[in-house]
Amino acid sequence: MRHFFIPIGCLLALSACQDNPKKEEAQEAWEKLSYPQTQQKVVEDDYFGIKVSDPYRWLEDDQSPETESWVKAQNEVTFGYLHSIPYRNQIKAQAEKLWNHEQLTAPFDIGEDTYYYKNNGLQDQDVLYRKNKEGKEEVFLDPNTFASDGTTSLAGVNFTKDGSMVCYLISEGGSDWRKAIVLDTKTKEQIGDTIVNIKYSGGFWYKNEGFYYCSYDKPKGSELSEKTDQNKLYYHKIGTRQSEDKLIFGGTPEEKNRYVGGYVSNDENYLIIRGEETTSGGKLWLKDLRKPNSPLITVLNDYSSDTFVLSIKGDKLYLQTNLNAPNGKVVVTDIKNPTPEHWKDLIPETENVLTPVVAGNYIFAQYMIDAISEIKQYDFEGKFLREIKLPSIGTASVESAEEKDTETYFTFENYYTPLSIYKLDLETGKTELYWAPKIDFNPNDFESKQVFYTSKDGTKVPMIITYKKGTPLDGTAPATLYGYGGFNISYTPWFSIPYAVWMNNGGVFAVANIRGGGEYGTKWHDAGTKFQKQNVFDDFIAAAEYLVDNHYTSKEKLAIKGGSNGGLLIGAVMTQRPDLMRVALPYVGVMDMLRYHKFTSGAGWAYDYGTSDDSKEMFEYLYKYSPVHNVKKGTCYPATLVFTGDHDDRVVPAHSFKFAAQLQSKQACKNPILIRIETNAGHGAGTPVSKIIDQIADWQSFSLWNMGYKKLPNEK
């Protein structure tokens, strides 16, 4: 991206690298805060006879010099403001100190070697290590060497069954477009050409001959924002050019899908193909790889459920599904008769949401009870064996393992317990601590409380509130309320260094498990979609009111935060109830609900949102809450720091650009409206640690400063 320098007035006098600006100078600059001029151009759309103005449509063009100039000018203002906050660097130092400890993932065996990811502390990207059977450790892949600024990340690895080759993916600048490189694992020499334009896919091996991957046709315009509508499954044979890759599925008039997945069964006898029109529901097929040119075997021929292959053992097909089971179940069928009328329940549906995983010769039923983990072990006959004892209340996740394995691992964490790894004996169910981080953080100093509050329509919604023991709960503490509420995604307790820093400084951290998520299965998800989307916002508003009414914080000390669909949540709530919070922090949000489906693969989100093209009723519903269209002149909005990345090709940055422009032009009080545009960054995955730490310092110092703190809350 080219950059253009634009004079912006008073803030140029404030150097972005000042470590200890004088408070008086900073205060004067903030009071004179002047935003860059954002030109309005007449653009009007007709939706079912209703005219809708879109004066900042020009900001959708991410290739134009005008947009790049605007980005440069906005960042100049934003970073001038942020770097002038007296304790910003103090918070940054706290985050660096807390982050600077060895981090590890559960190991996995490939061939005769064991692999695992490790970060020594402040490395921008995690490093993939290898250990041989003699215990000798070596660096296998170090993404920190991929780019000098740490913005090229390792986006996935897939090994052949014998471990002789690996296909690894890289993401540049946070983009969802990936490149695949094949290595000989013994020599680490590249085999064949780099495969490009992979999206929403890995490289899934068939024997040692080649691998399957998914791609879209490359857009003619901007690859970061142009619509990508039809996903296709290809097969790449090692030693051939990508131009010779065989189209296996998709892109034909008979079968078009926005998202396609293709991978090989563990016994390498079947290719498993899934096709989706939206992010919920999909068709499912099998292809017998033992028979050349074999036809597709239909398992599920409609989009009414989320059904996945859990395992294939001989002629038995094991599936996880929510078909006629909103909370999920495991079924088994003969692979010769795989359609739903032949399915038999193996692990029936319960009142709790099920996410199963296979490890060795067992199925581990991972249940979610009010967003808290419970794990039960079954054999492949459906016999219950035992419940796995967990260290405490929190989130546990079992790692998959090969059929021959006798042990596996599971991770455990909660809002005040850093992620630890436990070894699990598959035959006895015994567990032992394998690894715990040596971090300067004492879980015993913190506490969590789960509450159930009442939303607008009477629905009970869970929320977990965490804080340092001794934090005053009299309404004077600063609080961050976090939410998502969409796409069947569940927010279970996790440990986060940013929020550990926040709580160490006297802050309260609350996560509301609002509708639209998957905490209570399909029904909970559907209750926050399309014409029920307002439930999501009402649930979050009720969470904020609960925190205030019960004196965990006050309106003047409350920040609301969320990303992606959660960014939409923040945008909608702050425009509907600007009086309820002091600070709003929307990250990479979907802000233009009338046009979101016109960019990249956004049309696939229609299950949750509906689109403005569907009907007049759907248009009017979206128009009523779309953040970009509900900023009203003469309203005092909370202090707002919008976050986005200039390479975000999932939720294009134009959403955030247009929202910030609307807020800046219509803000009726002195509360700042700033947009922080991370350059050479995408939707979030692969963001370098150094950039994450800067973001922590920025959102926390911005929040506390606008809550009125002249020094950190816990400083006397």
C-alpha positions in Angstrom: 0.0 0.0 0.0 1.3 3.4 -0.9 1.3 6.1 1.7 0.5 9.8 1.4 1.4 12.5 3.9 -1.4 14.9 4.8 -1.1 17.8 7.3 -3.7 17.4 10.0 -3.3 20.3 12.3 -2.5 20.5 16.0 -1.7 16.8 16.6 1.3 16.8 14.4 3.1 18.6 17.2 2.7 15.5 19.3 5.3 13.0 18.4 4.0 9.4 18.3 7.2 8.2 20.0 6.9 10.4 23.0 7.3 8.2 26.1 6.4 10.7 28.8 4.4 13.7 27.4 3.5 16.5 29.7 -0.1 16.0 30.9 -0.9 19.7 30.3 0.3 19.5 26.6 -1.6 16.3 26.1 -4.8 17.6 27.6 -4.7 20.7 25.4 -4.2 18.6 22.3 -7.1 16.3 23.2 -9.4 19.2 23.7 -8.5 20.6 20.3 -8.8 17.1 18.6 -9.3 17.7 14.9 -10.3 14.9 12.6 -9.2 14.6 9.0 -11.7 15.9 6.5 -13.7 13.0 5.1 -15.3 13.9 1.8 -19.0 13.1 1.3 -20.0 12.0 -2.2 -23.6 11.7 -3.3 -24.5 8.0 -3.7 -28.0 6.8 -3.2 -29.5 3.3 -3.4 -33.1 2.3 -3.8 -34.3 -0.6 -1.6 -37.9 -1.5 -2.3 -38.7 2.1 -3.0 -36.8 3.5 0.0 -33.8 5.8 -0.8 -30.7 5.2 1.3 -27.8 7.6 1.1 -24.2 6.2 1.3 -21.9 9.3 1.3 -18.8 7.3 2.2 -19.1 4.6 -0.5 -15.8 5.8 -1.9 -14.0 4.3 1.1 -14.9 0.9 -0.1 -12.2 1.2 -2.8 -9.2 -0.2 -1.0 -7.0 0.4 -4.1 -7.6 4.1 -4.5 -5.1 6.8 -3.5 -7.9 8.7 -1.8 -8.6 5.8 0.6 -5.0 5.3 1.3 -4.6 9.0 2.1 -7.6 8.8 4.4 -6.0 5.8 6.3 -2.7 7.7 6.7 -4.4 10.8 8.0 -6.7 8.9 10.5 -3.8 6.9 11.8 -1.8 10.1 12.4 -4.5 11.5 14.6 -5.2 8.2 16.4 -1.6 7.4 17.2 -0.9 11.0 18.2 -3.7 10.7 20.7 -2.9 7.3 22.0 0.8 7.8 22.4 0.1 10.9 24.4 -1.7 9.1 27.2 0.7 9.3 30.2 0.4 5.6 31.3 0.1 3.9 27.9 3.7 2.7 27.9 3.3 1.6 31.5 0.5 -0.7 30.4 2.6 -1.9 27.4 5.4 -2.8 29.8 3.0 -4.7 32.0 1.7 -6.7 29.0 5.2 -7.4 27.7 6.2 -8.7 31.2 3.2 -10.9 31.5 3.5 -12.2 28.0 7.2 -13.0 28.2 7.0 -16.6 29.3 7.4 -19.9 27.5 4.2 -21.0 25.8 3.6 -24.6 24.5 1.0 -26.6 22.7 0.1 -30.2 23.2 2.5 -32.5 21.2 1.4 -34.7 18.3 3.2 -37.7 16.9 3.9 -37.9 13.1 5.8 -40.9 11.9 8.7 -41.5 14.3 8.9 -37.9 15.5 6.9 -35.7 17.9 6.0 -32.1 16.9 4.8 -29.2 19.0 4.6 -25.4 18.8 6.5 -23.3 21.3 7.1 -19.6 21.8 10.0 -18.5 24.0 8.0 -15.5 25.2 7.8 -12.4 22.9 8.4 -14.1 19.6 6.0 -12.6 17.0 5.0 -16.1 15.8 4.9 -19.5 17.4 7.7 -21.9 16.3 7.1 -25.5 15.2 9.6 -27.8 16.9 10.4 -31.4 16.2 11.8 -34.1 18.6 13.1 -37.5 17.5 12.7 -40.7 19.4 16.0 -40.1 21.1 14.7 -36.9 22.5 16.8 -34.5 20.4 14.9 -31.2 19.8 15.2 -29.0 16.7 13.4 -26.1 15.1 11.4 -27.5 12.2 9.6 -24.3 11.0 10.2 -20.8 12.3 7.6 -18.3 10.9 9.6 -15.5 12.5 12.0 -15.9 9.6 9.3 -15.6 6.9 9.2 -11.8 7.0 11.2 -9.1 8.8 8.2 -7.5 10.4 6.6 -10.7 11.6 3.5 -10.3 9.5 3.8 -13.6 7.5 2.5 -16.4 9.7 2.2 -20.1 9.6 -1.4 -20.9 8.8 -1.5 -24.7 9.2 0.5 -27.8 8.6 -0.5 -31.2 7.2 1.8 -34.2 7.2 1.7 -37.4 5.2 0.7 -40.4 7.2 4.3 -41.6 7.4 5.6 -38.2 8.2 8.0 -38.0 5.2 6.4 -34.9 3.7 4.6 -31.8 5.0 2.3 -29.3 3.3 2.5 -26.0 5.2 0.5 -22.9 4.6 1.5 -19.3 5.0 -0.6 -16.1 5.3 0.9 -12.8 4.3 -0.3 -9.7 6.1 -3.1 -11.6 7.8 -4.9 -12.4 4.5 -7.2 -15.4 4.2 -5.5 -16.1 0.9 -2.8 -18.7 1.6 0.2 -20.3 -0.1 1.1 -23.9 0.3 4.7 -25.2 0.3 5.7 -28.9 0.4 8.8 -30.0 2.2 10.7 -33.3 2.5 10.7 -33.5 6.4 14.1 -35.2 6.5 16.0 -32.7 4.4 13.6 -29.7 4.8 14.0 -29.1 1.1 11.1 -27.9 -0.9 9.3 -30.3 -3.2 7.7 -28.9 -6.3 6.2 -25.4 -6.8 4.5 -23.2 -4.3 0.7 -23.6 -4.6 -1.1 -20.3 -4.5 -4.7 -18.9 -4.0 -5.8 -21.4 -1.3 -8.6 -20.1 0.8 -10.5 -21.5 3.8 -8.6 -24.8 3.5 -5.6 -26.8 4.3 -3.6 -29.2 2.1 -5.0 -32.7 2.9 -2.8 -35.6 1.7 -3.8 -38.7 -0.1 -1.1 -41.3 0.6 2.2 -39.7 -0.5 1.0 -38.9 -4.0 -0.6 -35.4 -3.6 -3.1 -33.4 -1.6 -6.5 -31.8 -1.8 -7.2 -28.1 -1.3 -9.9 -25.5 -1.9 -9.8 -22.2 -3.7 -11.9 -19.5 -5.4 -11.3 -18.0 -8.8 -9.0 -15.0 -8.2 -11.1 -11.8 -8.3 -10.5 -9.5 -11.3 -10.4 -6.4 -9.0 -9.2 -6.2 -5.4 -8.4 -9.6 -4.0 -9.0 -8.1 -0.5 -12.6 -7.0 -1.1 -14.1 -8.4 -4.4 -16.8 -11.0 -4.0 -15.7 -14.6 -3.9 -18.7 -16.8 -4.3 -18.0 -20.3 -5.5 -15.5 -22.5 -3.7 -13.8 -25.3 -5.5 -12.0 -28.5 -4.4 -8.8 -29.4 -6.3 -6.3 -32.2 -6.3 -2.6 -31.4 -6.7 -0.3 -34.3 -7.6 3.3 -33.9 -6.4 5.7 -33.1 -9.2 3.1 -31.4 -11.4 2.3 -27.7 -12.0 -0.7 -26.1 -10.3 -2.2 -25.4 -13.7 -2.6 -29.1 -14.1 -4.4 -29.6 -10.8 -7.7 -31.5 -11.2 -11.0 -29.9 -10.3 -12.7 -32.5 -8.1 -15.8 -30.7 -6.9 -17.6 -27.4 -7.2 -17.9 -24.5 -9.7 -20.4 -26.3 -11.9 -24.1 -25.4 -12.6 -25.1 -28.6 -10.9 -23.3 -28.1 -7.6 -22.3 -24.6 -6.5 -21.3 -23.9 -2.9 -19.8 -20.8 -1.3 -17.7 -22.9 1.0 -16.3 -26.4 0.2 -14.3 -28.7 2.4 -12.4 -31.8 1.3 -10.2 -34.1 3.3 -9.2 -37.8 3.4 -10.4 -40.3 5.9 -7.8 -41.7 8.4 -7.6 -45.0 6.5 -7.1 -43.1 3.3 -10.0 -45.0 1.6 -12.4 -42.1 1.3 -12.5 -38.5 0.3 -14.9 -36.6 2.5 -16.6 -33.6 0.9 -18.8 -31.0 2.5 -20.6 -28.2 0.7 -22.1 -25.1 2.3 -24.1 -22.2 1.1 -23.9 -20.3 4.4 -21.9 -20.7 7.6 -24.6 -23.0 9.0 -25.7 -26.2 7.5 -24.1 -28.3 4.8 -24.4 -31.2 2.4 -22.1 -34.2 2.8 -20.6 -36.7 0.4 -18.0 -39.5 0.3 -15.9 -40.7 -2.6 -14.3 -44.1 -2.6 -10.6 -43.5 -3.5 -9.9 -47.2 -4.0 -12.0 -47.2 -7.1 -10.9 -44.9 -10.0 -13.6 -42.4 -11.2 -16.0 -43.6 -8.5 -19.2 -41.6 -8.1 -20.0 -39.4 -5.1 -21.8 -41.2 -2.3 -24.5 -38.9 -0.9 -24.6 -38.9 2.9 -26.7 -35.8 3.3 -28.3 -33.9 0.4 -29.6 -30.7 2.0 -28.4 -27.8 4.1 -30.6 -28.4 7.1 -28.0 -29.5 9.6 -24.3 -29.4 10.6 -23.1 -33.0 10.1 -19.5 -34.1 10.0 -17.7 -37.4 9.7 -16.3 -38.3 13.1 -14.6 -41.6 12.0 -14.7 -44.4 9.5 -14.0 -47.9 10.8 -14.3 -50.6 8.1 -17.8 -50.3 6.8 -19.1 -48.3 9.7 -19.5 -44.5 9.4 -19.6 -42.4 12.5 -21.1 -38.9 12.3 -21.6 -36.0 14.6 -24.8 -34.1 13.8 -27.5 -31.7 15.0 -30.1 -33.1 12.5 -33.2 -33.3 14.6 -30.9 -32.9 17.6 -30.3 -29.2 18.4 -27.7 -30.0 21.0 -25.9 -32.6 18.9 -25.4 -36.3 19.0 -23.2 -39.1 17.6 -24.8 -41.6 15.1 -23.5 -44.7 13.3 -24.5 -46.2 10.0 -23.3 -48.7 7.4 -21.2 -46.9 4.8 -23.3 -48.6 2.1 -26.5 -47.0 3.5 -25.2 -43.6 4.9 -28.4 -41.5 4.5 -30.3 -40.2 7.6 -33.0 -42.8 7.6 -30.4 -45.5 8.3 -28.7 -43.6 11.2 -28.7 -45.1 14.7 -28.0 -43.1 17.8 -24.6 -44.0 19.4 -24.4 -41.1 21.9 -27.9 -39.7 22.1 -28.7 -36.0 22.4 -28.8 -34.6 26.0 -29.9 -31.3 27.4 -26.2 -30.1 27.0 -24.4 -29.2 23.8 -22.0 -31.9 22.6 -18.8 -31.6 20.7 -17.2 -35.1 20.2 -13.6 -35.9 19.4 -11.9 -39.3 18.6 -8.7 -40.3 20.4 -7.4 -43.8 20.0 -10.3 -46.2 20.0 -12.5 -44.0 22.0 -15.0 -41.1 21.6 -14.7 -38.3 24.0 -18.1 -36.5 24.4 -17.2 -32.9 25.3 -20.3 -31.3 26.8 -20.9 -27.6 27.6 -23.0 -27.0 30.7 -23.8 -23.3 31.0 -20.5 -22.6 29.1 -18.5 -24.9 31.4 -16.8 -28.1 30.2 -17.6 -31.7 31.1 -16.0 -34.7 29.4 -17.3 -38.3 29.2 -15.5 -41.2 27.5 -17.3 -43.8 25.4 -16.2 -46.7 23.2 -17.2 -47.2 19.6 -20.1 -49.4 20.7 -21.6 -46.4 22.6 -20.8 -47.8 26.0 -20.1 -45.1 28.7 -16.8 -45.7 30.3 -16.1 -42.8 32.6 -16.2 -39.1 33.2 -12.8 -37.4 32.9 -11.8 -35.6 36.0 -10.9 -31.9 35.2 -8.7 -29.7 37.4 -11.4 -27.2 38.1 -14.4 -25.3 36.5 -13.4 -24.0 33.1 -12.8 -25.1 29.5 -11.2 -28.4 28.6 -10.4 -29.6 25.1 -9.2 -33.2 24.2 -6.7 -33.6 21.5 -7.4 -36.2 18.8 -5.1 -39.2 18.6 -4.4 -42.0 16.2 -6.1 -45.4 16.6 -2.8 -47.0 17.8 -2.2 -44.4 20.5 -2.7 -45.3 24.2 -2.6 -41.7 25.4 -3.6 -38.2 24.4 -3.6 -34.7 25.9 -6.2 -32.2 26.9 -5.8 -28.5 27.6 -7.5 -26.7 30.5 -8.0 -23.0 31.3 -10.4 -20.4 32.7 -10.5 -16.7 33.1 -7.9 -16.7 35.8 -6.0 -20.0 35.1 -3.4 -19.9 32.3 -3.7 -22.7 29.8 -2.1 -25.9 31.0 -1.6 -29.3 29.2 -2.6 -32.6 30.8 -1.7 -36.1 29.7 -4.6 -38.5 29.5 -4.3 -42.3 29.7 -6.8 -43.6 27.2 -7.2 -47.0 28.8 -7.6 -45.9 32.5 -8.8 -42.3 32.2 -6.0 -41.2 34.6 -4.7 -37.7 34.1 -1.5 -36.0 35.0 -0.1 -32.5 34.5 2.2 -32.5 31.5 3.0 -28.8 31.3 2.0 -25.5 33.0 3.4 -22.1 32.1 5.8 -20.3 34.4 4.0 -17.0 34.3 4.1 -14.0 36.7 0.4 -14.4 37.5 -1.2 -16.0 40.6 -4.6 -17.5 39.9 -5.3 -17.5 43.7 -5.5 -13.7 43.6 -8.5 -13.8 41.3 -12.1 -15.0 41.4 -14.9 -15.7 38.9 -18.6 -15.6 39.5 -21.3 -16.9 37.1 -24.6 -15.0 37.2 -27.8 -15.4 35.3 -29.5 -12.2 34.4 -32.8 -11.4 32.7 -33.0 -10.0 29.2 -35.7 -7.8 27.8 -38.0 -10.6 26.8 -37.5 -12.5 30.1 -34.8 -14.9 28.8 -32.2 -16.0 31.4 -28.7 -15.3 30.1 -25.4 -16.5 31.7 -22.5 -14.2 32.3 -19.2 -14.8 34.0 -17.6 -11.9 35.9 -13.9 -12.1 36.9 -11.8 -9.7 39.0 -8.9 -9.5 41.4 -9.8 -10.2 44.9 -10.2 -7.0 46.8 -11.4 -5.0 43.8 -14.1 -2.7 45.2 -17.5 -3.8 43.9 -19.2 -0.5 44.8 -19.6 0.9 41.3 -16.2 2.6 41.2 -14.2 -0.1 39.4 -13.6 0.1 35.6 -15.2 -2.8 33.7 -14.9 -4.3 30.2 -18.0 -6.2 29.0 -17.2 -8.6 26.1 -19.6 -10.4 23.8 -20.0 -12.0 20.4 -23.5 -13.5 19.9 -23.5 -15.1 16.5 -22.6 -18.0 14.1 -23.2 -20.7 16.7 -19.9 -19.8 18.3 -19.6 -20.4 22.1 -17.5 -18.4 24.4 -16.3 -20.6 27.2 -13.8 -19.5 29.9 -10.3 -18.8 28.5 -7.2 -17.2 29.9 -6.2 -14.0 28.2 -3.1 -11.9 28.9 -4.9 -8.7 27.9 -7.6 -9.2 30.4 -5.1 -10.4 33.0 -3.4 -7.0 32.6 -6.8 -5.2 32.9 -7.7 -7.1 36.1 -4.3 -6.6 37.6 -4.9 -2.8 37.2 -8.1 -3.0 39.1 -10.5 -3.8 36.3 -13.5 -6.1 36.1 -13.9 -8.4 33.1 -17.3 -9.8 32.2 -18.3 -12.1 29.3 -22.0 -12.4 28.5 -23.1 -15.7 26.7 -25.7 -14.0 24.7 -28.1 -15.5 22.1 -26.7 -16.1 18.6 -23.9 -18.2 20.1 -23.9 -21.9 20.5 -23.8 -22.2 24.3 -27.3 -23.9 24.3 -27.3 -25.4 20.9 -29.1 -24.6 17.7 -32.1 -23.0 19.4 -29.9 -20.5 21.2 -28.1 -19.7 17.9 -31.3 -19.3 15.9 -32.8 -17.1 18.6 -30.2 -14.5 17.6 -30.4 -14.7 13.8 -32.3 -12.8 11.0 -35.5 -11.3 12.5 -34.4 -12.3 16.0 -31.0 -10.4 15.8 -32.3 -7.7 18.1 -32.3 -10.3 20.9 -28.5 -10.3 20.7 -28.3 -6.6 21.3 -31.0 -6.7 24.0 -29.1 -9.5 25.8 -25.9 -7.4 25.8 -27.7 -4.3 26.9 -29.2 -6.2 29.8 -25.7 -7.5 30.7 -24.4 -4.0 30.9 -27.4 -2.9 33.0 -26.8 -5.8 35.4 -23.2 -4.8 35.9 -24.2 -1.3 36.7 -27.3 -2.1 38.8 -25.2 -4.6 40.9 -22.4 -2.1 41.4 -19.7 -4.0 39.6 -19.1 -0.8 37.7 -21.0 2.3 36.6 -22.0 3.8 33.2 -19.1 6.2 33.5 -16.6 3.3 34.1 -17.9 0.8 31.5 -16.3 -0.2 28.3 -17.9 -2.6 25.8 -15.8 -4.7 23.5 -16.2 -7.2 20.7 -14.8 -8.3 17.3 -16.1 -9.3 13.9 -19.7 -10.2 14.5 -18.9 -8.9 18.0 -17.9 -5.7 16.4 -21.4 -5.4 14.9 -22.7 -6.1 18.4 -20.7 -3.1 19.8 -21.7 -0.9 16.8 -25.4 -1.7 17.2 -25.5 -1.4 21.0 -23.6 1.9 21.1 -25.9 3.5 18.6 -29.0 2.2 20.3 -27.9 3.0 23.9 -25.1 5.5 23.7 -25.9 6.5 27.3 -25.1 3.1 28.7 -21.3 3.0 28.4 -18.4 5.4 28.6 -16.2 3.6 26.0 -16.9 1.5 22.9 -14.3 -0.7 21.3 -15.5 -2.4 18.1 -13.0 -4.6 16.4 -13.1 -5.5 12.7 -16.9 -5.2 12.8 -19.6 -5.9 10.3 -21.0 -2.3 10.2 -22.9 -1.9 6.9 -25.6 -4.5 7.1 -27.1 -3.4 3.7 -23.9 -4.2 1.7 -21.9 -6.8 3.7 -22.9 -9.6 1.3 -21.3 -7.8 -1.6 -17.7 -8.3 -0.4 -15.5 -11.4 -0.4 -17.4 -14.4 0.9 -19.8 -12.3 3.0 -22.9 -13.6 1.3 -22.3 -16.8 3.3 -23.3 -15.0 6.5 -26.9 -14.7 5.3 -28.0 -17.6 7.6 -27.3 -15.3 10.6 -28.2 -11.9 9.1 -30.4 -12.3 6.0 -29.6 -9.8 3.3 -31.1 -6.5 2.1 -32.0 -8.2 -1.2 -34.2 -10.9 0.4 -37.4 -8.9 1.0 -38.6 -5.5 2.0 -39.2 -6.8 5.5 -35.6 -8.1 5.8 -34.2 -4.9 4.4 -36.2 -2.8 6.9 -35.1 -5.0 9.8 -31.4 -4.7 8.8 -31.7 -1.0 8.1 -33.1 -0.5 11.6 -30.0 -1.7 13.4 -27.2 -1.4 10.8 -24.5 0.7 12.7 -23.4 2.7 9.7 -27.0 3.8 9.1 -28.0 4.5 12.7 -25.5 7.2 13.6 -27.6 10.2 14.4 -26.5 13.8 14.3 -26.9 15.6 17.6 -26.2 12.5 19.7 -23.4 12.2 22.2 -21.7 8.8 21.5 -19.2 7.2 23.9 -15.5 7.6 23.5 -14.9 5.2 20.6 -11.8 3.5 19.3 -12.5 1.5 16.1 -10.0 -1.3 15.2 -9.5 -2.7 11.8 -6.7 -4.1 9.5 -6.0 -2.8 6.0 -5.6 -6.4 4.8 -8.8 -7.8 6.4 -10.4 -9.8 3.5 -13.0 -11.4 5.7 -14.7 -8.3 7.1 -13.4 -5.7 4.8 -12.1 -2.5 6.5 -14.6 -0.3 4.6 -17.2 -1.3 7.3 -15.0 0.3 10.0 -14.0 3.2 7.7 -17.6 4.2 7.0 -18.7 3.8 10.6 -15.9 5.9 11.9 -16.6 8.6 9.3 -20.2 8.7 10.2 -19.4 9.0 13.9 -16.8 11.7 13.4 -19.2 13.8 11.3 -22.1 13.5 13.7 -20.6 13.4 17.2 -22.3 16.0 19.4 -19.9 16.0 22.3 -16.2 16.0 23.1 -15.9 12.2 23.4 -13.2 11.2 20.9 -14.0 9.1 17.9 -10.9 7.4 16.6 -10.0 4.6 14.2 -6.9 2.5 14.6 -6.0 0.9 11.2 -3.3 -1.8 11.6 -1.3 -1.9 8.4 -0.3 -5.2 6.8 -2.8 -7.0 9.1 -6.0 -8.9 8.5 -8.9 -10.1 10.5 -6.7 -11.1 13.5 -5.2 -14.6 12.8 -1.4 -14.5 12.7 -1.1 -11.0 14.1 2.5 -10.6 15.5 2.8 -10.6 19.3 4.4 -7.1 19.1 1.4 -5.7 17.4 -1.0 -7.5 19.8 0.9 -5.9 22.8 0.6 -2.5 21.2 -3.1 -3.0 20.8 -3.5 -4.0 24.4 -1.7 -0.8 25.5 -3.9 1.3 23.2 -7.4 0.0 24.1 -6.7 -0.1 27.8 -5.1 3.3 28.1 -7.8 4.8 25.8 -10.5 3.2 28.0 -9.1 4.3 31.3 -8.2 7.8 30.2 -11.7 8.4 28.9 -13.1 7.0 32.2 -11.3 9.8 33.9 -8.3 8.1 35.3 -5.2 10.3 35.4 -3.2 7.3 36.6 -3.9 3.6 36.7 -6.8 2.7 39.0 -4.8 0.6 41.4 -2.1 3.3 41.9 -2.4 5.4 45.1 
